[in-house]
C-alpha cells in the first residue's frame, strides 16, 4: 500500500444491525461515510509492518487513521 491508493475501510468495529438502523457509534456511521478513501500518508516507518502499517486515509467525511489490516486495497496508484 502507498500514498494515493484507493481503499475501503473494513469497519470491523461497526455493528451491522446497528449500522442499518443508523444507531452504530463508529466513526464511519457517525459521519455517514461510505468507507471509501484515499491513502494520504504513511504514519509508521517503512520497515515496520505490524498490522500492515499505519495509515492516514482521507474519506469524504474527513481524515481517519487505520492499520493496514483494517483496510482493503481497491485500486493502486501507478
MIVEXKOL-695977 format. One record per residue (C-alpha): residue in three letters; x, y, z. Coordinates in steps of 0.1 Angstrom, whole numbers, plus 5000, padded with zeros to 4 digits. Example, Ala and Ser with C-alpha at 12.3 -4.5 7.8 and 13.67 -1.06 7.14 Angstrom:
! residues 2
ALA512349555078/SER513749895071/
! end
This chain:
! residues 78
UNK500050005000/UNK501250354993/UNK500050724992/UNK497450774965/UNK495950424967/UNK492150394968/UNK491050184998/UNK487950065016/UNK487750065054/UNK486749715066/UNK484849875096/UNK485249575119/UNK484049785148/UNK480849875131/UNK477849675143/UNK475949565112/UNK472549565128/UNK473049905144/UNK474650035112/UNK471449985092/UNK469350125120/UNK471650435120/UNK472450375156/UNK476050255153/UNK478550475172/UNK481550405150/UNK483350705133/UNK482150595098/UNK478450575108/UNK478550895129/UNK480051085099/UNK477850905073/UNK480950785055/UNK480850505029/UNK484350395039/UNK486050455006/UNK489050685008/UNK492550774995/UNK495750705014/UNK497351045022/UNK500250955045/UNK502150665060/UNK502350715097/UNK504950455106/UNK508450375094/UNK508550185061/UNK510449885076/UNK507749835103/UNK504949615090/UNK502949555122/UNK499349515113/UNK500049615077/UNK501449955086/UNK499650265100/UNK498050505075/UNK496150835073/UNK493250795049/UNK491151085036/UNK487450985034/UNK484551215022/UNK483951285059/UNK487551375068/UNK490851215076/UNK490950895098/UNK493850675108/UNK493850305103/UNK496150005103/UNK496649825070/UNK494849525084/UNK491749745087/UNK491649855051/UNK491249675017/UNK493149794987/UNK490649884959/UNK493050044933/UNK496750114933/UNK498350434920/UNK501050384894/
! end
